Amino acid sequence: MTPAQLLSDGFGRVLESGTAVVDGLSLGELSRRPGHDANPIGWLVWHLTRVQDDHVAEVAGRPQVWTDQDFVRRFDLPLVVSDTGYGHTRTQVDVVRAEGDLLAEYLTAVHAQTLAFLATVGEDDLDRVVDTRWDPPVTLGVRLVSVLDDDLRHVGQAEYVRGLLGGRP
């Protein structure tokens, strides 16, 4: 198994879990917070997808699915186009409302772009520095693992919240 195949498998798990966790939920359920400042399922899946889209598009040198496939218009959120949800306030979290089918469609499209990029990545590419703002500088391999880790954490949170709502985890 190549490193790209390993990463593809990991991102495939995000897709599988992310689409399953929103399946069959109403807009109200997707927007329900399990606690005062806890994030709802819909925001968690939107955020993990935005982060994957933003970060992978950047290292791949490709446009984001968010804008390139017009998801920004379809979601119609009162946020700046580049917003990924990082650092959102309670009020900003509350404005991210979307139906499960749209969240799943966006995640599926981002996943396809991620896989297309990973198919071009060789083992030597993983050592390429993609961000010099950190010490040490961030390599492609580290960035991809970071995105995968963040996505898996957020999808796990969404599954937990779904369980609290009485649905299948």
C-alpha positions as CSV (number, residue, x, y, z in Angstrom):
1,M,0.0,0.0,0.0
2,T,1.4,3.4,-1.0
3,P,1.1,6.4,1.3
4,A,-1.5,7.9,-1.1
5,Q,-3.6,4.8,-0.9
6,L,-3.4,4.8,2.9
7,L,-4.5,8.5,3.0
8,S,-7.3,7.7,0.5
9,D,-8.5,5.0,2.8
10,G,-8.6,7.4,5.7
11,F,-10.5,10.1,3.8
12,G,-12.9,7.4,2.6
13,R,-13.8,6.7,6.2
14,V,-14.5,10.4,6.7
15,L,-16.9,10.2,3.7
16,E,-18.6,7.1,4.8
17,S,-19.1,8.3,8.4
18,G,-19.9,11.9,7.4
19,T,-22.6,11.0,5.0
20,A,-24.1,8.3,7.3
21,V,-24.3,10.7,10.3
22,V,-26.5,13.2,8.4
23,D,-28.6,10.6,6.7
24,G,-32.3,10.9,7.6
25,L,-32.0,13.8,10.0
26,S,-34.3,16.8,9.7
27,L,-32.9,20.4,9.5
28,G,-33.9,20.8,13.2
29,E,-32.0,17.7,14.2
30,L,-28.9,18.8,12.2
31,S,-29.0,22.2,13.9
32,R,-29.8,21.1,17.5
33,R,-27.0,21.7,20.0
34,P,-26.5,19.0,22.6
35,G,-25.4,21.8,25.1
36,H,-25.3,25.6,25.2
37,D,-22.0,26.0,23.4
38,A,-21.7,22.5,21.8
39,N,-21.6,22.3,18.0
40,P,-24.5,20.7,16.2
41,I,-24.2,17.8,13.6
42,G,-24.8,20.0,10.6
43,W,-22.1,22.6,11.6
44,L,-19.6,19.8,12.4
45,V,-20.0,18.1,9.0
46,W,-20.0,21.5,7.1
47,H,-16.9,22.5,9.0
48,L,-14.9,19.3,8.4
49,T,-15.8,19.5,4.7
50,R,-14.8,23.1,4.4
51,V,-11.5,22.4,6.1
52,Q,-10.7,19.5,3.8
53,D,-11.8,21.5,0.8
54,D,-9.8,24.5,1.7
55,H,-6.6,22.8,2.8
56,V,-6.4,20.1,0.1
57,A,-7.3,22.6,-2.7
58,E,-4.5,24.8,-1.5
59,V,-1.8,22.1,-1.5
60,A,-3.1,20.7,-4.8
61,G,-3.1,24.1,-6.5
62,R,-6.8,23.7,-7.4
63,P,-9.9,25.8,-6.9
64,Q,-12.1,24.8,-3.9
65,V,-15.2,22.8,-4.6
66,W,-17.0,25.3,-2.5
67,T,-16.7,28.0,-5.1
68,D,-15.8,26.0,-8.3
69,Q,-18.9,23.8,-8.0
70,D,-21.1,26.6,-6.7
71,F,-21.8,25.1,-3.2
72,V,-21.2,28.6,-1.8
73,R,-24.4,29.7,-3.6
74,R,-26.4,26.6,-2.8
75,F,-25.6,26.8,0.9
76,D,-26.4,30.5,0.9
77,L,-24.8,31.2,4.3
78,P,-24.3,34.8,5.6
79,L,-20.6,34.2,5.9
80,V,-17.6,35.3,3.8
81,V,-16.8,33.0,1.0
82,S,-13.5,31.9,2.5
83,D,-15.0,31.0,5.9
84,T,-14.2,27.4,7.0
85,G,-15.7,27.7,10.5
86,Y,-12.4,28.0,12.3
87,G,-12.9,30.1,15.4
88,H,-16.7,30.5,14.9
89,T,-18.6,32.2,17.6
90,R,-21.9,30.7,18.9
91,T,-23.8,33.1,16.6
92,Q,-21.8,32.1,13.5
93,V,-22.3,28.4,14.3
94,D,-26.1,29.1,14.5
95,V,-26.2,30.5,10.9
96,V,-24.8,27.3,9.4
97,R,-28.0,25.5,8.5
98,A,-28.2,23.0,5.7
99,E,-30.2,19.9,4.8
100,G,-28.4,16.5,5.2
101,D,-28.6,15.8,1.4
102,L,-26.7,19.0,0.6
103,L,-24.1,18.4,3.3
104,A,-23.6,14.8,2.0
105,E,-23.4,16.1,-1.6
106,Y,-20.7,18.7,-0.7
107,L,-18.7,16.1,1.3
108,T,-18.9,13.7,-1.6
109,A,-17.7,16.3,-4.1
110,V,-14.8,17.3,-1.9
111,H,-13.9,13.7,-1.3
112,A,-13.7,13.1,-5.1
113,Q,-11.4,16.1,-5.5
114,T,-9.2,14.9,-2.6
115,L,-9.0,11.4,-4.2
116,A,-8.1,12.9,-7.6
117,F,-5.3,14.9,-5.9
118,L,-4.0,11.9,-3.9
119,A,-3.8,9.8,-7.1
120,T,-1.1,12.2,-8.2
121,V,0.9,12.1,-5.0
122,G,4.1,10.0,-4.9
123,E,6.0,9.1,-1.8
124,D,8.6,11.8,-2.4
125,D,5.9,14.5,-2.7
126,L,5.0,14.0,0.9
127,D,8.2,15.8,2.0
128,R,7.5,18.9,0.0
129,V,7.1,22.0,2.2
130,V,3.7,23.5,1.8
131,D,3.6,26.0,4.6
132,T,6.6,28.0,5.9
133,R,4.7,29.9,8.5
134,W,5.5,27.2,11.1
135,D,8.6,26.0,12.7
136,P,9.4,23.5,11.5
137,P,7.8,24.2,8.1
138,V,4.8,22.0,7.3
139,T,5.2,19.3,4.6
140,L,2.5,17.9,2.4
141,G,2.4,14.7,4.4
142,V,2.0,16.5,7.7
143,R,-0.7,18.8,6.2
144,L,-2.7,15.8,4.8
145,V,-2.5,13.9,8.1
146,S,-3.5,17.0,10.0
147,V,-6.6,17.5,7.8
148,L,-7.5,13.8,8.1
149,D,-7.1,13.9,11.9
150,D,-9.3,17.0,12.2
151,D,-11.9,15.5,9.9
152,L,-12.0,12.2,11.9
153,R,-12.3,14.1,15.2
154,H,-15.2,16.2,13.9
155,V,-17.1,13.3,12.4
156,G,-16.7,11.4,15.7
157,Q,-18.2,14.4,17.5
158,A,-21.1,14.4,15.0
159,E,-21.7,10.7,15.6
160,Y,-21.7,11.3,19.4
161,V,-24.2,14.1,19.0
162,R,-26.4,11.9,16.8
163,G,-26.3,9.3,19.6
164,L,-27.5,11.9,22.1
165,L,-30.4,12.7,19.8
166,G,-31.5,9.1,20.1
167,G,-30.4,8.1,16.6
168,R,-27.9,5.6,15.5
169,P,-24.3,6.7,16.1
